[in-house]
Amino acid sequence: MTKLIAKLHIAFLNLKSEDGQDIVEYILLTSMIALAATAGLHVFAISVNAALTNLAGKIAGGLTAA
């Protein structure tokens, strides 16, 4: 993710002020990447939550069985 941010930063530095349309396109591209990253992190968070809930259930079950 850090490499992607660095590449976007370099792309923004190389923009020429005479092309206003390019700036809008880069802003749209950046916002789409941010949305995709947010959606991906949401799916990842759901998976981690399910795994930790499963682990907590197993630990609780082991404590009550002893």
Secondary structure, 3 states (H helix, E strand, C coil): CHHHHHHHHHHHHCCCCCCHHHHHHHHHHHHHHHHHHHHHHHHHHHHHHHHHHHHHHHHHHHHHHC
